[in-house]
Amino acid sequence: MKTVKLLKKCKGLIAILAILSVITACTSEKEGNNETDKTAWENIKEKGTLKAATSGTLFPASYHDSDSNELTGYDVEVAKELADRLGLKIEFTEMAFDGMLSSINSGQVDFAINDITVTDERKEKFGFTDPYKHSVGAAIVRKSDLSGIDSLEDLKGKKAAGEATTTYMEVARTYGAEEVIYDNATNDQYLRDVSTGRTDIILNDYYTQTLAVSYYSDLDITVHPTIRYNPSSASIILKKENEDMRDAFNDALKKMKEDGTLTKLSKQFYNGADVSEEIELEESK
């Protein structure tokens, strides 16, 4: 009888332990799910740091100051201000544009800011904030002969310099230019190659090109006087599903626009021009 009672007690104890084990497992699983269920934005806020991709070679959007070698520029300072308003630190990783997109997908960075044009094709794969910059396409050519180019139709057979996947290279490709691909090269290299005849044209942002030509006044380069195309907007690019992060960015950008911060930063880096205001120019024909 004692043996039977002992067995019953053991069985009862085993049953209780089994129930407790299940409860503990369920609790742990629930806690684990709570962690897993956090959005990317919630995890970022918890860690306290935003990770941003930029080139560090695109004057005046993202470059290194010649005196301090500090990373700065309109886009960089917009990102710093954005992070500050959201109560977060920010870390920049410098890379070429193609690397930015793959780094967003892999989670190496949270977003990219580098004068990135919003396109329908990119919107299918990525999320974009509201624009913080507006511009229009222009072209740098040789000052001495305009590289023999009067309009976009004259690009056929000409050597166009740039990165392969930019919207500007798409324009060059559309008009039959010979592509000369650079991987995150400096402005100096791009511009000297046009000046010496290694390449013929650089299609890019009007404001950026105007400043670059002014800075490198010793080179045989100029912004083409008549070629204007594709009015565009630049936005921060991030994972498409990170909607709460995008919304937080948009709220901060809206306030930066309303209180004049974007205008102030723009005039600082774009020689008094306000790139935060939308513009409309007639496209070249």
Summary of the structure (lengths in Angstrom):
residues: 285
radius of gyration: 26.7
end to end distance: 103.6
largest distance: 112.0
contacts: 871
relative contact order: 0.16
helix: 46%
strand: 20%
